[in-house]
Amino acid sequence: MSITAINVRNQFRGRIKEVIEGPVVSEIDVETPSGLIVTSVITSRSVHELELTVGKEVIALVKSTEVSIATL
C-alpha cells in the first residue's frame, strides 16, 4: 500500500526528533521542515516493526473527527 492509497488529508512530512519508549506504548515526536512538532503515541511493538529511530524521515498522518479549541 502506498501513502497515496491512505485516505488521510492531513499529512506532515518530517524527521523523528525524539522517541520516548515505554513497555507498552511509546511517544514519537516528528519535526516538520517548518519546525512544527507532531507527537504520536503508538505501541512500542510498532516502533520496532517500523524501525523508528531519531533522524528517520517519516510522514505523520493525522485523522480526527473532533478538534477542540479554547480561548486564552
C-alpha positions in Angstrom: 0.0 0.0 0.0 1.4 3.4 -0.9 0.9 6.6 1.1 -1.4 7.9 -1.6 -3.7 5.0 -1.0 -4.4 6.1 2.5 -7.4 8.4 2.9 -5.9 10.9 5.3 -5.8 14.5 4.2 -3.6 15.9 7.0 -0.1 14.5 6.2 3.0 16.1 7.8 6.4 15.1 6.4 9.2 15.4 8.8 12.0 13.7 10.7 11.8 11.9 14.1 13.2 14.2 16.7 12.6 12.0 19.8 11.4 8.6 20.8 10.3 8.0 24.3 9.9 4.3 24.6 7.7 2.6 27.2 6.9 -1.0 27.9 3.6 -0.9 26.0 3.3 2.4 24.3 5.8 5.0 23.1 5.8 8.7 22.1 7.2 9.7 18.8 8.0 13.4 18.1 8.1 14.3 14.5 9.6 17.7 13.5 8.3 19.2 10.2 10.6 21.4 8.0 8.7 24.5 9.4 9.6 23.4 12.9 6.1 22.1 13.9 6.3 19.2 16.3 3.7 16.4 15.8 3.5 13.8 18.6 2.1 10.4 18.2 1.5 7.7 20.8 1.8 4.3 19.3 2.6 0.8 20.5 6.2 0.0 21.3 5.8 -3.0 19.1 5.1 -0.7 16.1 8.1 1.3 16.9 10.3 -1.8 16.5 8.4 -3.1 13.4 8.6 0.2 11.6 12.3 0.7 12.8 11.5 4.2 14.0 14.7 5.9 15.2 15.8 9.5 15.7 16.5 11.2 12.4 14.4 8.8 10.2 12.2 10.6 7.7 8.5 9.8 8.2 5.0 11.1 7.4 2.7 11.8 10.3 -0.9 11.0 9.3 -3.5 12.9 11.3 -7.1 11.8 11.2 -9.5 13.2 13.7 -13.2 13.5 13.9 -13.0 16.3 16.5 -10.6 19.1 17.3 -11.3 21.2 20.3 -10.2 24.9 20.6 -10.4 27.0 23.7 -9.7 30.8 24.0 -6.9 32.1 26.2 
